């Protein structure tokens, strides 16, 4: 069992939340071009965030789309919750294994 993949997923979710929070905070900023973050997996199963600026449409108003940002926040929250549950389960299993006496 390896919790490092769960931890990297939680860190990626935090990056997604930070990106989304910045986009929402600038929803009324004229000319603001939002960023987007996606999660990618490497061969070991670790999750890493990749953040990039969205394509600029040339609009004078903020290009933040709240119908995209709010679901992103919910996905990041649920992902973090699932990973915390997985870490707790792994901790319980390891604790049980260590408590077994020969």
N, C-alpha and C positions, 0 to 999 in steps of 0.2 A: 504494500500500500504506500502511496506517495501523495502527500497533500500539496506538493509544490504546484501541481497543475490546477488545483482548486484555488490556491493563493494567486497564481497568475491570472486566473479568470476573474477573481475579485478585484485585482488591480486594474484589469482591463475595463471592468464595469465602472470603476471609479473614474477612469479616464473618460469613458462615455458620458457619465454624469457631469463631469466638469465641462466637457465640450457642450453638452446640451444646456447646462446652466448659463454658460457664456452666451450661447445663441439666444436663449429666452431673455436674458438680461438686456440684450441689444435689439429686441424686437421693434423698438421705436426709434432706433438710431438710423438716421438717413444714410443710405449708401452702404449699410453693413452687409457684408457677404459672410454667411455662416460657414462653420466647419462641420465636417462629418467624421465620425469615427467608426471603423469596422474592426471586428475581431478576426484574427487569423490564427490558425493552429500550425505549429511546426511538427516535425517528425516525432518529437518526444511527447507530444500531446499538450505542451504548454501553449497558453493563449497570449497573444501579443496584440496591442492596439495599433491601428494605423489611422492617423488623423490627417485629413487634407481639407483644403478650402474648397467649397462648392464652386461650380462654374458661375462666374459673374454674368448676370443677365443685363447689366448696365442700368438697372432700375435705380432711380434716385431714392427710393424708399428701402427700408430693410428687406432683405430677401429671406428672412427667417420664416419658416413655415411651421406654425405651432401644431398643425395636424400631424406633423412628422416628429416634432420634438417631444411632445407629451408621451406618445407610445414608446419612444426611445428611453425615456426615463423609467417607464414601467418595466420594460424589458431588463434594463440594468438592475433595477431593484429586485426583481424576481430571480435573476441570475445570481445575484449576491446571496439572497436567501437560500437558494438551492445549494450553493457551494458551502455555505456555513453549515447547513444540515449534513452535507456529505463529510465535512471535516469533523463535526461532532460524532458522527457514526463511526468514522475511522478511529477517532480517539477512544470511543467506547470499546471497540473491538480490540484495540491494542491494550487498553487497560485490563480487559478481561483475560487476554492472553498472558499478560504479565502477572496476573493474580493467580493463575493456575499453579498449584504446587505439585511437585513430583512425589 
